[in-house]
Amino acid sequence: MPKTIRTSEYKQVVERLKQARLDVGLTQKEVSDKIKKPQSYVSKVEAGEQRLDILELKLFAKLYSKSLDYFIK
């Protein structure tokens, strides 16, 4: 069974996550300050190196004014 963090579907999620951040005009540092995590966390999430759980994805969705559906189409 493949690791889900390495699937093409998960890659699409993190690509949409990065695009959503860019769409709202925030830097990784600004996002990290808002979610109270290190900038390296945001970087690793966007690179697909840090796996998100649903609650973390919900936090990003709220910050970027997107629905969860936007990320998991």
PyMOL Python script that loads the backbone (N, CA, C, O; Angstrom):
from pymol import cmd

cmd.read_pdbstr("""\
ATOM      1  N   MET A   1       0.846  -1.183   0.000  1.00  0.00           N
ATOM      2  CA  MET A   1       0.000   0.000   0.000  1.00  0.00           C
ATOM      3  C   MET A   1       0.888   1.241   0.000  1.00  0.00           C
ATOM      4  O   MET A   1       1.747   1.382   0.870  1.00  0.00           O
ATOM      5  N   PRO A   2       0.691   2.146  -0.967  1.00  0.00           N
ATOM      6  CA  PRO A   2       1.554   3.335  -1.034  1.00  0.00           C
ATOM      7  C   PRO A   2       1.254   4.318   0.093  1.00  0.00           C
ATOM      8  O   PRO A   2       0.132   4.395   0.594  1.00  0.00           O
ATOM      9  N   LYS A   3       2.263   5.052   0.469  1.00  0.00           N
ATOM     10  CA  LYS A   3       2.069   6.102   1.465  1.00  0.00           C
ATOM     11  C   LYS A   3       1.244   7.214   0.830  1.00  0.00           C
ATOM     12  O   LYS A   3       1.580   7.696  -0.252  1.00  0.00           O
ATOM     13  N   THR A   4       0.171   7.623   1.491  1.00  0.00           N
ATOM     14  CA  THR A   4      -0.737   8.606   0.908  1.00  0.00           C
ATOM     15  C   THR A   4      -0.100   9.975   0.722  1.00  0.00           C
ATOM     16  O   THR A   4      -0.553  10.757  -0.114  1.00  0.00           O
ATOM     17  N   ILE A   5       0.946  10.277   1.490  1.00  0.00           N
ATOM     18  CA  ILE A   5       1.596  11.581   1.340  1.00  0.00           C
ATOM     19  C   ILE A   5       2.322  11.679  -0.004  1.00  0.00           C
ATOM     20  O   ILE A   5       2.623  12.782  -0.460  1.00  0.00           O
ATOM     21  N   ARG A   6       2.602  10.560  -0.630  1.00  0.00           N
ATOM     22  CA  ARG A   6       3.355  10.542  -1.883  1.00  0.00           C
ATOM     23  C   ARG A   6       2.467  10.376  -3.122  1.00  0.00           C
ATOM     24  O   ARG A   6       2.987  10.315  -4.237  1.00  0.00           O
ATOM     25  N   THR A   7       1.170  10.302  -2.957  1.00  0.00           N
ATOM     26  CA  THR A   7       0.287  10.079  -4.094  1.00  0.00           C
ATOM     27  C   THR A   7       0.106  11.354  -4.910  1.00  0.00           C
ATOM     28  O   THR A   7       0.337  12.459  -4.420  1.00  0.00           O
ATOM     29  N   SER A   8      -0.308  11.183  -6.152  1.00  0.00           N
ATOM     30  CA  SER A   8      -0.572  12.342  -7.007  1.00  0.00           C
ATOM     31  C   SER A   8      -1.755  13.141  -6.464  1.00  0.00           C
ATOM     32  O   SER A   8      -1.807  14.360  -6.625  1.00  0.00           O
ATOM     33  N   GLU A   9      -2.688  12.472  -5.833  1.00  0.00           N
ATOM     34  CA  GLU A   9      -3.843  13.167  -5.250  1.00  0.00           C
ATOM     35  C   GLU A   9      -3.402  14.095  -4.115  1.00  0.00           C
ATOM     36  O   GLU A   9      -3.867  15.231  -4.022  1.00  0.00           O
ATOM     37  N   TYR A  10      -2.508  13.611  -3.259  1.00  0.00           N
ATOM     38  CA  TYR A  10      -2.009  14.459  -2.174  1.00  0.00           C
ATOM     39  C   TYR A  10      -1.188  15.611  -2.743  1.00  0.00           C
ATOM     40  O   TYR A  10      -1.242  16.726  -2.225  1.00  0.00           O
ATOM     41  N   LYS A  11      -0.440  15.352  -3.787  1.00  0.00           N
ATOM     42  CA  LYS A  11       0.338  16.408  -4.431  1.00  0.00           C
ATOM     43  C   LYS A  11      -0.576  17.527  -4.926  1.00  0.00           C
ATOM     44  O   LYS A  11      -0.224  18.701  -4.819  1.00  0.00           O
ATOM     45  N   GLN A  12      -1.730  17.181  -5.459  1.00  0.00           N
ATOM     46  CA  GLN A  12      -2.693  18.190  -5.912  1.00  0.00           C
ATOM     47  C   GLN A  12      -3.217  19.017  -4.746  1.00  0.00           C
ATOM     48  O   GLN A  12      -3.432  20.222  -4.880  1.00  0.00           O
ATOM     49  N   VAL A  13      -3.420  18.371  -3.609  1.00  0.00           N
ATOM     50  CA  VAL A  13      -3.882  19.094  -2.418  1.00  0.00           C
ATOM     51  C   VAL A  13      -2.867  20.160  -2.027  1.00  0.00           C
ATOM     52  O   VAL A  13      -3.236  21.311  -1.794  1.00  0.00           O
ATOM     53  N   VAL A  14      -1.590  19.789  -1.952  1.00  0.00           N
ATOM     54  CA  VAL A  14      -0.584  20.762  -1.527  1.00  0.00           C
ATOM     55  C   VAL A  14      -0.349  21.837  -2.589  1.00  0.00           C
ATOM     56  O   VAL A  14      -0.014  22.971  -2.249  1.00  0.00           O
ATOM     57  N   GLU A  15      -0.519  21.501  -3.859  1.00  0.00           N
ATOM     58  CA  GLU A  15      -0.416  22.523  -4.905  1.00  0.00           C
ATOM     59  C   GLU A  15      -1.546  23.545  -4.761  1.00  0.00           C
ATOM     60  O   GLU A  15      -1.326  24.748  -4.902  1.00  0.00           O
ATOM     61  N   ARG A  16      -2.743  23.061  -4.482  1.00  0.00           N
ATOM     62  CA  ARG A  16      -3.882  23.974  -4.275  1.00  0.00           C
ATOM     63  C   ARG A  16      -3.682  24.810  -3.018  1.00  0.00           C
ATOM     64  O   ARG A  16      -4.076  25.975  -2.967  1.00  0.00           O
ATOM     65  N   LEU A  17      -3.072  24.212  -2.015  1.00  0.00           N
ATOM     66  CA  LEU A  17      -2.798  24.939  -0.777  1.00  0.00           C
ATOM     67  C   LEU A  17      -1.851  26.105  -1.034  1.00  0.00           C
ATOM     68  O   LEU A  17      -2.081  27.219  -0.563  1.00  0.00           O
ATOM     69  N   LYS A  18      -0.801  25.846  -1.773  1.00  0.00           N
ATOM     70  CA  LYS A  18       0.144  26.911  -2.102  1.00  0.00           C
ATOM     71  C   LYS A  18      -0.523  27.968  -2.974  1.00  0.00           C
ATOM     72  O   LYS A  18      -0.331  29.163  -2.750  1.00  0.00           O
ATOM     73  N   GLN A  19      -1.300  27.545  -3.961  1.00  0.00           N
ATOM     74  CA  GLN A  19      -1.973  28.495  -4.839  1.00  0.00           C
ATOM     75  C   GLN A  19      -2.959  29.364  -4.062  1.00  0.00           C
ATOM     76  O   GLN A  19      -3.074  30.561  -4.325  1.00  0.00           O
ATOM     77  N   ALA A  20      -3.664  28.772  -3.116  1.00  0.00           N
ATOM     78  CA  ALA A  20      -4.611  29.530  -2.294  1.00  0.00           C
ATOM     79  C   ALA A  20      -3.882  30.609  -1.497  1.00  0.00           C
ATOM     80  O   ALA A  20      -4.371  31.729  -1.358  1.00  0.00           O
ATOM     81  N   ARG A  21      -2.703  30.256  -0.975  1.00  0.00           N
ATOM     82  CA  ARG A  21      -1.905  31.253  -0.231  1.00  0.00           C
ATOM     83  C   ARG A  21      -1.494  32.396  -1.137  1.00  0.00           C
ATOM     84  O   ARG A  21      -1.591  33.565  -0.764  1.00  0.00           O
ATOM     85  N   LEU A  22      -1.035  32.052  -2.327  1.00  0.00           N
ATOM     86  CA  LEU A  22      -0.618  33.088  -3.279  1.00  0.00           C
ATOM     87  C   LEU A  22      -1.804  33.941  -3.715  1.00  0.00           C
ATOM     88  O   LEU A  22      -1.664  35.150  -3.901  1.00  0.00           O
ATOM     89  N   ASP A  23      -2.964  33.323  -3.877  1.00  0.00           N
ATOM     90  CA  ASP A  23      -4.170  34.056  -4.293  1.00  0.00           C
ATOM     91  C   ASP A  23      -4.572  35.132  -3.288  1.00  0.00           C
ATOM     92  O   ASP A  23      -5.082  36.185  -3.671  1.00  0.00           O
ATOM     93  N   VAL A  24      -4.341  34.868  -2.007  1.00  0.00           N
ATOM     94  CA  VAL A  24      -4.688  35.867  -0.995  1.00  0.00           C
ATOM     95  C   VAL A  24      -3.523  36.804  -0.689  1.00  0.00           C
ATOM     96  O   VAL A  24      -3.663  37.727   0.113  1.00  0.00           O
ATOM     97  N   GLY A  25      -2.376  36.571  -1.322  1.00  0.00           N
ATOM     98  CA  GLY A  25      -1.250  37.483  -1.203  1.00  0.00           C
ATOM     99  C   GLY A  25      -0.479  37.383   0.100  1.00  0.00           C
ATOM    100  O   GLY A  25       0.056  38.381   0.583  1.00  0.00           O
ATOM    101  N   LEU A  26      -0.418  36.194   0.671  1.00  0.00           N
ATOM    102  CA  LEU A  26       0.322  36.016   1.917  1.00  0.00           C
ATOM    103  C   LEU A  26       1.646  35.298   1.660  1.00  0.00           C
ATOM    104  O   LEU A  26       1.749  34.452   0.772  1.00  0.00           O
ATOM    105  N   THR A  27       2.641  35.648   2.444  1.00  0.00           N
ATOM    106  CA  THR A  27       3.905  34.926   2.403  1.00  0.00           C
ATOM    107  C   THR A  27       3.806  33.739   3.365  1.00  0.00           C
ATOM    108  O   THR A  27       2.904  33.674   4.200  1.00  0.00           O
ATOM    109  N   GLN A  28       4.732  32.822   3.236  1.00  0.00           N
ATOM    110  CA  GLN A  28       4.769  31.703   4.176  1.00  0.00           C
ATOM    111  C   GLN A  28       4.953  32.209   5.605  1.00  0.00           C
ATOM    112  O   GLN A  28       4.351  31.672   6.535  1.00  0.00           O
ATOM    113  N   LYS A  29       5.766  33.217   5.779  1.00  0.00           N
ATOM    114  CA  LYS A  29       6.008  33.781   7.108  1.00  0.00           C
ATOM    115  C   LYS A  29       4.725  34.370   7.690  1.00  0.00           C
ATOM    116  O   LYS A  29       4.433  34.174   8.870  1.00  0.00           O
ATOM    117  N   GLU A  30       3.964  35.084   6.877  1.00  0.00           N
ATOM    118  CA  GLU A  30       2.706  35.670   7.356  1.00  0.00           C
ATOM    119  C   GLU A  30       1.725  34.573   7.768  1.00  0.00           C
ATOM    120  O   GLU A  30       1.034  34.693   8.779  1.00  0.00           O
ATOM    121  N   VAL A  31       1.673  33.507   6.976  1.00  0.00           N
ATOM    122  CA  VAL A  31       0.805  32.385   7.310  1.00  0.00           C
ATOM    123  C   VAL A  31       1.261  31.747   8.614  1.00  0.00           C
ATOM    124  O   VAL A  31       0.442  31.464   9.489  1.00  0.00           O
ATOM    125  N   SER A  32       2.543  31.523   8.746  1.00  0.00           N
ATOM    126  CA  SER A  32       3.056  30.880   9.962  1.00  0.00           C
ATOM    127  C   SER A  32       2.749  31.720  11.200  1.00  0.00           C
ATOM    128  O   SER A  32       2.428  31.176  12.256  1.00  0.00           O
ATOM    129  N   ASP A  33       2.846  33.033  11.072  1.00  0.00           N
ATOM    130  CA  ASP A  33       2.510  33.907  12.196  1.00  0.00           C
ATOM    131  C   ASP A  33       1.035  33.772  12.574  1.00  0.00           C
ATOM    132  O   ASP A  33       0.694  33.742  13.756  1.00  0.00           O
ATOM    133  N   LYS A  34       0.165  33.692  11.569  1.00  0.00           N
ATOM    134  CA  LYS A  34      -1.281  33.602  11.813  1.00  0.00           C
ATOM    135  C   LYS A  34      -1.678  32.263  12.427  1.00  0.00           C
ATOM    136  O   LYS A  34      -2.597  32.212  13.245  1.00  0.00           O
ATOM    137  N   ILE A  35      -1.006  31.185  12.050  1.00  0.00           N
ATOM    138  CA  ILE A  35      -1.371  29.876  12.589  1.00  0.00           C
ATOM    139  C   ILE A  35      -0.478  29.456  13.760  1.00  0.00           C
ATOM    140  O   ILE A  35      -0.620  28.367  14.316  1.00  0.00           O
ATOM    141  N   LYS A  36       0.439  30.349  14.115  1.00  0.00           N
ATOM    142  CA  LYS A  36       1.325  30.132  15.265  1.00  0.00           C
ATOM    143  C   LYS A  36       2.160  28.849  15.144  1.00  0.00           C
ATOM    144  O   LYS A  36       2.257  28.044  16.070  1.00  0.00           O
ATOM    145  N   LYS A  37       2.742  28.706  13.977  1.00  0.00           N
ATOM    146  CA  LYS A  37       3.667  27.594  13.701  1.00  0.00           C
ATOM    147  C   LYS A  37       4.897  28.196  13.027  1.00  0.00           C
ATOM    148  O   LYS A  37       4.827  29.310  12.509  1.00  0.00           O
ATOM    149  N   PRO A  38       6.007  27.491  13.023  1.00  0.00           N
ATOM    150  CA  PRO A  38       7.207  28.013  12.357  1.00  0.00           C
ATOM    151  C   PRO A  38       7.015  28.104  10.836  1.00  0.00           C
ATOM    152  O   PRO A  38       6.225  27.357  10.259  1.00  0.00           O
ATOM    153  N   GLN A  39       7.725  29.001  10.213  1.00  0.00           N
ATOM    154  CA  GLN A  39       7.666  29.145   8.757  1.00  0.00           C
ATOM    155  C   GLN A  39       8.076  27.845   8.081  1.00  0.00           C
ATOM    156  O   GLN A  39       7.572  27.513   7.008  1.00  0.00           O
ATOM    157  N   SER A  40       8.984  27.115   8.702  1.00  0.00           N
ATOM    158  CA  SER A  40       9.433  25.847   8.123  1.00  0.00           C
ATOM    159  C   SER A  40       8.286  24.840   8.026  1.00  0.00           C
ATOM    160  O   SER A  40       8.282  23.991   7.134  1.00  0.00           O
ATOM    161  N   TYR A  41       7.322  24.928   8.931  1.00  0.00           N
ATOM    162  CA  TYR A  41       6.146  24.051   8.879  1.00  0.00           C
ATOM    163  C   TYR A  41       5.358  24.319   7.601  1.00  0.00           C
ATOM    164  O   TYR A  41       4.993  23.384   6.888  1.00  0.00           O
ATOM    165  N   VAL A  42       5.097  25.588   7.312  1.00  0.00           N
ATOM    166  CA  VAL A  42       4.350  25.957   6.109  1.00  0.00           C
ATOM    167  C   VAL A  42       5.117  25.523   4.870  1.00  0.00           C
ATOM    168  O   VAL A  42       4.529  24.999   3.924  1.00  0.00           O
ATOM    169  N   SER A  43       6.410  25.734   4.873  1.00  0.00           N
ATOM    170  CA  SER A  43       7.246  25.325   3.753  1.00  0.00           C
ATOM    171  C   SER A  43       7.173  23.820   3.519  1.00  0.00           C
ATOM    172  O   SER A  43       7.031  23.368   2.383  1.00  0.00           O
ATOM    173  N   LYS A  44       7.270  23.056   4.587  1.00  0.00           N
ATOM    174  CA  LYS A  44       7.220  21.593   4.465  1.00  0.00           C
ATOM    175  C   LYS A  44       5.850  21.107   4.018  1.00  0.00           C
ATOM    176  O   LYS A  44       5.749  20.141   3.262  1.00  0.00           O
ATOM    177  N   VAL A  45       4.800  21.766   4.477  1.00  0.00           N
ATOM    178  CA  VAL A  45       3.448  21.410   4.036  1.00  0.00           C
ATOM    179  C   VAL A  45       3.333  21.644   2.532  1.00  0.00           C
ATOM    180  O   VAL A  45       2.847  20.779   1.804  1.00  0.00           O
ATOM    181  N   GLU A  46       3.772  22.799   2.072  1.00  0.00           N
ATOM    182  CA  GLU A  46       3.662  23.140   0.650  1.00  0.00           C
ATOM    183  C   GLU A  46       4.576  22.288  -0.228  1.00  0.00           C
ATOM    184  O   GLU A  46       4.316  22.128  -1.420  1.00  0.00           O
ATOM    185  N   ALA A  47       5.633  21.746   0.347  1.00  0.00           N
ATOM    186  CA  ALA A  47       6.536  20.868  -0.400  1.00  0.00           C
ATOM    187  C   ALA A  47       6.077  19.411  -0.350  1.00  0.00           C
ATOM    188  O   ALA A  47       6.664  18.548  -1.003  1.00  0.00           O
ATOM    189  N   GLY A  48       5.029  19.140   0.425  1.00  0.00           N
ATOM    190  CA  GLY A  48       4.543  17.777   0.559  1.00  0.00           C
ATOM    191  C   GLY A  48       5.361  16.931   1.513  1.00  0.00           C
ATOM    192  O   GLY A  48       5.233  15.707   1.519  1.00  0.00           O
ATOM    193  N   GLU A  49       6.194  17.560   2.314  1.00  0.00           N
ATOM    194  CA  GLU A  49       7.040  16.835   3.262  1.00  0.00           C
ATOM    195  C   GLU A  49       6.379  16.677   4.626  1.00  0.00           C
ATOM    196  O   GLU A  49       6.764  15.812   5.411  1.00  0.00           O
ATOM    197  N   GLN A  50       5.391  17.508   4.903  1.00  0.00           N
ATOM    198  CA  GLN A  50       4.664  17.471   6.172  1.00  0.00           C
ATOM    199  C   GLN A  50       3.213  17.131   5.867  1.00  0.00           C
ATOM    200  O   GLN A  50       2.531  17.874   5.161  1.00  0.00           O
ATOM    201  N   ARG A  51       2.751  16.028   6.390  1.00  0.00           N
ATOM    202  CA  ARG A  51       1.385  15.585   6.131  1.00  0.00           C
ATOM    203  C   ARG A  51       0.404  16.390   6.977  1.00  0.00           C
ATOM    204  O   ARG A  51       0.634  16.627   8.163  1.00  0.00           O
ATOM    205  N   LEU A  52      -0.682  16.802   6.353  1.00  0.00           N
ATOM    206  CA  LEU A  52      -1.733  17.539   7.046  1.00  0.00           C
ATOM    207  C   LEU A  52      -2.831  16.600   7.506  1.00  0.00           C
ATOM    208  O   LEU A  52      -3.176  15.648   6.806  1.00  0.00           O
ATOM    209  N   ASP A  53      -3.379  16.866   8.679  1.00  0.00           N
ATOM    210  CA  ASP A  53      -4.597  16.166   9.037  1.00  0.00           C
ATOM    211  C   ASP A  53      -5.770  17.083   8.670  1.00  0.00           C
ATOM    212  O   ASP A  53      -5.567  18.237   8.290  1.00  0.00           O
ATOM    213  N   ILE A  54      -6.965  16.576   8.783  1.00  0.00           N
ATOM    214  CA  ILE A  54      -8.141  17.321   8.327  1.00  0.00           C
ATOM    215  C   ILE A  54      -8.338  18.623   9.099  1.00  0.00           C
ATOM    216  O   ILE A  54      -8.788  19.614   8.524  1.00  0.00           O
ATOM    217  N   LEU A  55      -8.012  18.638  10.381  1.00  0.00           N
ATOM    218  CA  LEU A  55      -8.174  19.860  11.168  1.00  0.00           C
ATOM    219  C   LEU A  55      -7.182  20.937  10.738  1.00  0.00           C
ATOM    220  O   LEU A  55      -7.516  22.122  10.727  1.00  0.00           O
ATOM    221  N   GLU A  56      -5.970  20.530  10.385  1.00  0.00           N
ATOM    222  CA  GLU A  56      -4.988  21.496   9.886  1.00  0.00           C
ATOM    223  C   GLU A  56      -5.428  22.033   8.528  1.00  0.00           C
ATOM    224  O   GLU A  56      -5.300  23.228   8.263  1.00  0.00           O
ATOM    225  N   LEU A  57      -5.941  21.161   7.672  1.00  0.00           N
ATOM    226  CA  LEU A  57      -6.424  21.608   6.372  1.00  0.00           C
ATOM    227  C   LEU A  57      -7.587  22.577   6.540  1.00  0.00           C
ATOM    228  O   LEU A  57      -7.695  23.555   5.801  1.00  0.00           O
ATOM    229  N   LYS A  58      -8.448  22.308   7.501  1.00  0.00           N
ATOM    230  CA  LYS A  58      -9.578  23.198   7.790  1.00  0.00           C
ATOM    231  C   LYS A  58      -9.078  24.578   8.226  1.00  0.00           C
ATOM    232  O   LYS A  58      -9.655  25.597   7.847  1.00  0.00           O
ATOM    233  N   LEU A  59      -8.017  24.608   9.012  1.00  0.00           N
ATOM    234  CA  LEU A  59      -7.422  25.873   9.452  1.00  0.00           C
ATOM    235  C   LEU A  59      -6.904  26.677   8.254  1.00  0.00           C
ATOM    236  O   LEU A  59      -7.147  27.880   8.158  1.00  0.00           O
ATOM    237  N   PHE A  60      -6.190  26.008   7.344  1.00  0.00           N
ATOM    238  CA  PHE A  60      -5.703  26.688   6.146  1.00  0.00           C
ATOM    239  C   PHE A  60      -6.870  27.166   5.283  1.00  0.00           C
ATOM    240  O   PHE A  60      -6.837  28.277   4.754  1.00  0.00           O
ATOM    241  N   ALA A  61      -7.892  26.340   5.140  1.00  0.00           N
ATOM    242  CA  ALA A  61      -9.052  26.704   4.322  1.00  0.00           C
ATOM    243  C   ALA A  61      -9.710  27.974   4.862  1.00  0.00           C
ATOM    244  O   ALA A  61     -10.067  28.867   4.094  1.00  0.00           O
ATOM    245  N   LYS A  62      -9.866  28.050   6.165  1.00  0.00           N
ATOM    246  CA  LYS A  62     -10.463  29.240   6.778  1.00  0.00           C
ATOM    247  C   LYS A  62      -9.585  30.468   6.550  1.00  0.00           C
ATOM    248  O   LYS A  62     -10.081  31.539   6.202  1.00  0.00           O
ATOM    249  N   LEU A  63      -8.292  30.304   6.747  1.00  0.00           N
ATOM    250  CA  LEU A  63      -7.355  31.411   6.567  1.00  0.00           C
ATOM    251  C   LEU A  63      -7.388  31.941   5.131  1.00  0.00           C
ATOM    252  O   LEU A  63      -7.284  33.147   4.909  1.00  0.00           O
ATOM    253  N   TYR A  64      -7.534  31.042   4.167  1.00  0.00           N
ATOM    254  CA  TYR A  64      -7.523  31.417   2.751  1.00  0.00           C
ATOM    255  C   TYR A  64      -8.916  31.664   2.181  1.00  0.00           C
ATOM    256  O   TYR A  64      -9.064  31.912   0.985  1.00  0.00           O
ATOM    257  N   SER A  65      -9.937  31.596   3.036  1.00  0.00           N
ATOM    258  CA  SER A  65     -11.342  31.796   2.613  1.00  0.00           C
ATOM    259  C   SER A  65     -11.736  30.832   1.500  1.00  0.00           C
ATOM    260  O   SER A  65     -12.343  31.227   0.504  1.00  0.00           O
ATOM    261  N   LYS A  66     -11.388  29.585   1.681  1.00  0.00           N
ATOM    262  CA  LYS A  66     -11.717  28.526   0.720  1.00  0.00           C
ATOM    263  C   LYS A  66     -12.483  27.434   1.443  1.00  0.00           C
ATOM    264  O   LYS A  66     -12.352  27.269   2.656  1.00  0.00           O
ATOM    265  N   SER A  67     -13.281  26.691   0.696  1.00  0.00           N
ATOM    266  CA  SER A  67     -13.957  25.535   1.275  1.00  0.00           C
ATOM    267  C   SER A  67     -13.001  24.349   1.245  1.00  0.00           C
ATOM    268  O   SER A  67     -12.033  24.354   0.484  1.00  0.00           O
ATOM    269  N   LEU A  68     -13.257  23.354   2.049  1.00  0.00           N
ATOM    270  CA  LEU A  68     -12.438  22.149   2.028  1.00  0.00           C
ATOM    271  C   LEU A  68     -12.513  21.485   0.664  1.00  0.00           C
ATOM    272  O   LEU A  68     -11.549  20.857   0.225  1.00  0.00           O
ATOM    273  N   ASP A  69     -13.643  21.616  -0.007  1.00  0.00           N
ATOM    274  CA  ASP A  69     -13.800  21.041  -1.351  1.00  0.00           C
ATOM    275  C   ASP A  69     -12.770  21.573  -2.343  1.00  0.00           C
ATOM    276  O   ASP A  69     -12.348  20.857  -3.251  1.00  0.00           O
ATOM    277  N   TYR A  70     -12.370  22.822  -2.167  1.00  0.00           N
ATOM    278  CA  TYR A  70     -11.378  23.414  -3.066  1.00  0.00           C
ATOM    279  C   TYR A  70     -10.087  22.589  -3.060  1.00  0.00           C
ATOM    280  O   TYR A  70      -9.450  22.416  -4.100  1.00  0.00           O
ATOM    281  N   PHE A  71      -9.714  22.090  -1.903  1.00  0.00           N
ATOM    282  CA  PHE A  71      -8.453  21.368  -1.755  1.00  0.00           C
ATOM    283  C   PHE A  71      -8.549  19.888  -2.108  1.00  0.00           C
ATOM    284  O   PHE A  71      -7.562  19.288  -2.532  1.00  0.00           O
ATOM    285  N   ILE A  72      -9.732  19.295  -1.935  1.00  0.00           N
ATOM    286  CA  ILE A  72      -9.839  17.849  -2.100  1.00  0.00           C
ATOM    287  C   ILE A  72     -10.761  17.451  -3.248  1.00  0.00           C
ATOM    288  O   ILE A  72     -11.385  16.391  -3.194  1.00  0.00           O
ATOM    289  N   LYS A  73     -10.856  18.264  -4.265  1.00  0.00           N
ATOM    290  CA  LYS A  73     -11.691  17.944  -5.440  1.00  0.00           C
ATOM    291  C   LYS A  73     -11.272  16.631  -6.034  1.00  0.00           C
ATOM    292  O   LYS A  73     -11.851  16.189  -7.026  1.00  0.00           O
TER     293      LYS A  73
END
""", "prot")
cmd.dss("prot")
cmd.show_as("cartoon", "prot")
cmd.util.cbc("prot")
cmd.orient("prot")
